[in-house]
Structure formats: structure tokens, C-alpha cells
Amino acid sequence: EDEKIPQIAASYMLQACGCQTDIVGCGQEALTAISQKEYQIVFMDLGLPDIDGYEVTVKVRVSGNDVPIVALTAHKDEQIKARCLDVGMNTFIAKPLTIDNVKSVLEQFV
């Protein structure tokens, strides 16, 4: 996520669910973080400013990393959801993120 307020909100929701969080603001930072640390789950914004979430996911998958990746986007379009799954994301959450969405995804993947 590249916007501060959604970053903080997501972080608080994840922490309320017992998660430790790392936040990055662009695709390159996401790639670096994922390559340097073993994560149990990644929440990936699609609209990152430098490398979008689709491309980040492709690079993560090409590297052999199978960490669950959850797409986050303001768009609820079925074509976007299909593209997310096609590039290797595991599921899709439309913004705004809610604590119920977070809990559901964590129960499914973590």
C-alpha cells in the first residue's frame, strides 16, 4: 500500500489479529522485503507507484516463493480478480479493508 492512512489502518487490523507487520510503499520495496524475510502472508496493493502488484507477484512466483499473496484493490471488477489469480495471487479483497476480511483471509491461509 502506498498511502499512509490505509497503511496504518491495515497494520492496526492485522496487529489486532495477532500479526506482526512490515509495511512498504512501493513494488521494489515489496520485492526486497519478500526476498529478505520469510513471510506467512503478503497483502499486496495492485496500484503501487513503481512496479504494480501484478508484476511484483509474478517476480515473487518466478523466484519460487509460494507465500500466500492477497490482492488489495479498490476495484471489484471480475476481470481484475481473474488477472490477480492468473499472475499467482491466492485471493482478492476489495477495499476498503475490514477486520472481517482480514480475519477470513488469515483463517484461510495462516
BATISE-908733 format. One record per residue (C-alpha): residue number from 1; residue in one letter; x, y, z. Coordinates in nm, 4 decimals. Last residue first. Layout:
REM residues N
resi:resn:east:north:up
NUM:A:X:Y:Z
...
END
This chain:
REM residues 110
resi:resn:east:north:up
110:V:-0.2192:-1.8759:0.8038
109:F:-0.4018:-1.9064:0.4730
108:Q:-0.7777:-1.9453:0.5262
107:E:-0.8003:-1.8174:0.8822
106:L:-0.5851:-1.5176:0.7854
105:V:-0.8103:-1.4444:0.4888
104:S:-1.1265:-1.4529:0.6992
103:K:-0.9732:-1.2453:0.9772
102:V:-0.8625:-0.9748:0.7330
101:N:-1.1997:-0.9622:0.5607
100:D:-1.3763:-0.9364:0.8997
99:I:-1.1373:-0.6600:1.0105
98:T:-1.2355:-0.4638:0.7031
97:L:-1.0322:-0.3474:0.4027
96:P:-1.1977:-0.0775:0.1973
95:K:-1.1061:-0.2096:-0.0459
94:A:-1.1778:-0.5236:-0.2459
93:I:-1.0040:-0.8364:-0.1248
92:F:-0.8600:-1.0958:-0.3651
91:T:-0.7167:-1.4429:-0.3277
90:N:-0.4115:-1.6552:-0.3931
89:M:-0.2146:-1.4251:-0.6213
88:G:-0.0317:-1.6112:-0.8954
87:V:-0.0495:-1.3944:-1.2067
86:D:-0.3743:-1.5607:-1.3228
85:L:-0.5396:-1.5180:-0.9820
84:C:-0.4901:-1.1434:-0.9900
83:R:-0.5995:-1.1315:-1.3548
82:A:-0.9239:-1.3094:-1.2641
81:K:-0.9947:-1.0604:-0.9835
80:I:-0.9261:-0.7739:-1.2217
79:Q:-1.1629:-0.9226:-1.4785
78:E:-1.4280:-0.9735:-1.2074
77:D:-1.4292:-0.5998:-1.1308
76:K:-1.4388:-0.5052:-0.7638
75:H:-1.1858:-0.2241:-0.7960
74:A:-1.0499:-0.0543:-0.4833
73:T:-0.7699:-0.3070:-0.4732
72:L:-0.5940:-0.5444:-0.2387
71:A:-0.4605:-0.8756:-0.3704
70:V:-0.3730:-1.1392:-0.1113
69:I:-0.0453:-1.3229:-0.1661
68:P:0.0155:-1.6584:0.0057
67:V:0.3929:-1.7215:0.0134
66:D:0.4931:-1.9580:-0.2688
65:N:0.8408:-1.8178:-0.3368
64:G:0.9999:-1.9848:-0.6375
63:S:1.1715:-1.6722:-0.7720
62:V:0.9270:-1.6773:-1.0643
61:R:0.6436:-1.6533:-0.8084
60:V:0.7861:-1.3423:-0.6430
59:K:0.8541:-1.1827:-0.9822
58:V:0.4972:-1.2534:-1.0985
57:T:0.3606:-1.1119:-0.7733
56:V:0.5613:-0.7915:-0.8073
55:E:0.4373:-0.7570:-1.1645
54:Y:0.0738:-0.7847:-1.0583
53:G:0.1235:-0.5561:-0.7588
52:D:0.2447:-0.2716:-0.9774
51:I:0.6112:-0.1758:-1.0016
50:D:0.6759:0.1934:-0.9394
49:P:0.3700:0.3536:-0.7815
48:L:0.1855:0.0538:-0.6368
47:G:-0.1672:0.0095:-0.7655
46:L:-0.2314:-0.3608:-0.7039
45:D:-0.1857:-0.3449:-0.3283
44:M:-0.0451:-0.6724:-0.1998
43:F:-0.1258:-0.8265:0.1392
42:V:0.1503:-1.0814:0.1957
41:I:0.1207:-1.3936:0.4124
40:Q:0.3439:-1.6179:0.6252
39:Y:0.6501:-1.4070:0.5470
38:E:1.0087:-1.5299:0.5231
37:K:1.2383:-1.2292:0.5098
36:Q:1.4948:-1.0894:0.2676
35:S:1.3362:-1.1674:-0.0699
34:I:0.9912:-1.0576:0.0442
33:A:1.1289:-0.7294:0.1789
32:T:1.3230:-0.6515:-0.1393
31:L:1.0307:-0.7334:-0.3649
30:A:0.7965:-0.5209:-0.1532
29:E:1.0414:-0.2294:-0.1523
28:Q:1.0585:-0.2525:-0.5323
27:G:0.6794:-0.2514:-0.5532
26:C:0.6244:0.0594:-0.3479
25:G:0.5172:0.1785:-0.0047
24:V:0.6299:-0.0949:0.2298
23:I:0.4776:-0.2009:0.5588
22:D:0.6026:-0.4778:0.7854
21:T:0.3551:-0.6360:1.0206
20:Q:0.3392:-0.8660:1.3208
19:C:0.0079:-1.0441:1.3369
18:G:-0.2148:-1.1085:1.6379
17:C:-0.5491:-1.0282:1.4754
16:A:-0.5458:-0.6793:1.6273
15:Q:-0.1997:-0.6425:1.4688
14:L:-0.3507:-0.7156:1.1284
13:M:-0.6242:-0.4588:1.1782
12:Y:-0.3771:-0.1991:1.3073
11:S:-0.1446:-0.2553:1.0099
10:A:-0.4295:-0.2276:0.7637
9:A:-0.5400:0.1031:0.9135
8:I:-0.1845:0.2404:0.9218
7:Q:-0.1157:0.1502:0.5593
6:P:-0.4598:0.2803:0.4556
5:I:-0.3698:0.6149:0.6171
4:K:-0.0192:0.6323:0.4683
3:E:-0.0964:0.5624:0.1001
2:D:0.1418:0.3370:-0.0980
1:E:0.0000:0.0000:0.0000
END
